[in-house]
Amino acid sequence: MEIGTQKVKSLFMLDANITYLNHGSFGACPKPIFNSLIKWQKELEKEPVKYLAHDIAENLSNSRFSLSKYINCNKDDLVFFPNPSTALNTVLRSLDLKHGDEILTTNHEYGAMDRAWRFLCKKTGAKYINQKISLPLEDKEFFIKEFKKGITDKTKIIFLSHITSPTALIFPVKEICNIAREKGIITIIDGAHAPGQIDLDIEDINPDFYSGACHKWMCSPKGVAFLYAKKEIQYIIEPLVISWGYESEKPGHSQFLDYLQWQGTNDISSYLTIPDVIRFLEEYSWTDFSVKCSDLNLWAHQKVLESFNIEPLSSNQFLAQMNSFYFNYEDSINCQLEFYKKYKIQIPFFSWNNKQLIRISVQAYNNKNDILYLIDSLKDFNQ
Ligand SMILES: Cc1ncc(COP(=O)(O)O)c(C=O)c1O
């Protein structure tokens, strides 16, 4: 279905008084998808036992099937989680790390995940190594060369964002997974920002583990994320929460699913919206919007760099629907709030490696005027 920016904006429930340039943090859910959530919640409340006991396996299997087609993997190698943190913590806490083992990552990772790894390293004596990726990032080969410098014979795990949170860069995860496989290193990819923002093909990337969020760029209701685990390595996974699937009275065909699919009573309605989410994305030709948004993002990036005479973090090939830029301010949390209150613009300010960044997200409801208003407001804020 072909629709314009104004019409597409009316599909979302965002406050019209706010210029919303922060889709990347928690996404935003269009009305037809939100209605699907309400539909499932009503069904569930009509017959809680039917939905949470009798039909759950089949309903979740249908949702996993839809998602598996969208991201190209087997539906039984996928399981839903409320967010990437829980999915990735499940993997982290299943690893048999020994004193001196190394986990190689970059200095662009998401703060909550850095914390999870540091926690685990404190317990095990393993080392978390944030390999520096110098900026500006000009080409893939440069990234690969810099990253590879961190690989040693103690490297047991490579952990990498597919699209980074503070710096908004697409990392060459497929190439890194190839290198890791040759060396027998386990790969864990944090793809929180990938599904719906870029074409995601799990089989092509071929990681051991991959987690993504559906509530960001696929626009699902909040609380839908997934963990993919390659079949051959699923046996190492232990549930974070031990429940009925452990020592199951009625084991299914997959221990991975038995262990992870039921972790206590929960409202699973948001997981069940996934077939409707994907129908929505197809019906509205969302990939066309993604292309338009990526073009607008590059335009926005260039405009910001020129307006404030700043250096880019990377060349354009590393960007999709987000870009981060250097901007001087004192305290990220206070400044973000102050800026929001004064100009009614929702946009994140990050302190990252002793530098200050601002990150623009471009979704189908944004246009050039949002960017021009942002630039004028930042000029005024900076005076
Ligand atoms: C790169 C990355 N990883 C993981 C997450 C995890 O998010 P959550 O706190 O929803 O689990 C995010 C959230 O923005 C992220 O940007």
The ligand as a MOL file (V3000), in Angstrom:
LIG
                    3D

  0  0  0     0  0            999 V3000
M  V30 BEGIN CTAB
M  V30 COUNTS 16 16 0 0 0
M  V30 BEGIN ATOM
M  V30 1 C 22.8180 -2.2950 21.2330 0
M  V30 2 C 21.7700 -2.6210 22.2570 0
M  V30 3 N 21.8300 -3.7860 22.8830 0
M  V30 4 C 20.9370 -4.1710 23.7940 0
M  V30 5 C 19.8950 -3.3380 24.1250 0
M  V30 6 C 18.9970 -3.8630 25.1840 0
M  V30 7 O 17.9280 -3.2550 25.5090 0
M  V30 8 P 16.9690 -3.6550 26.7240 0
M  V30 9 O 17.3410 -2.7690 27.8430 0
M  V30 10 O 15.6370 -3.3520 26.1580 0
M  V30 11 O 17.1590 -5.0840 27.0140 0
M  V30 12 C 19.7710 -2.0740 23.5050 0
M  V30 13 C 18.6910 -1.1310 23.8250 0
M  V30 14 O 18.5710 -0.0440 23.3490 0
M  V30 15 C 20.7510 -1.7020 22.5560 0
M  V30 16 O 20.7200 -0.5180 21.9420 0
M  V30 END ATOM
M  V30 BEGIN BOND
M  V30 1 1 1 2
M  V30 2 1 2 3
M  V30 3 2 2 15
M  V30 4 2 3 4
M  V30 5 1 4 5
M  V30 6 1 5 6
M  V30 7 2 5 12
M  V30 8 1 6 7
M  V30 9 1 7 8
M  V30 10 2 8 9
M  V30 11 1 8 10
M  V30 12 1 8 11
M  V30 13 1 12 13
M  V30 14 1 12 15
M  V30 15 2 13 14
M  V30 16 1 15 16
M  V30 END BOND
M  V30 END CTAB
M  END
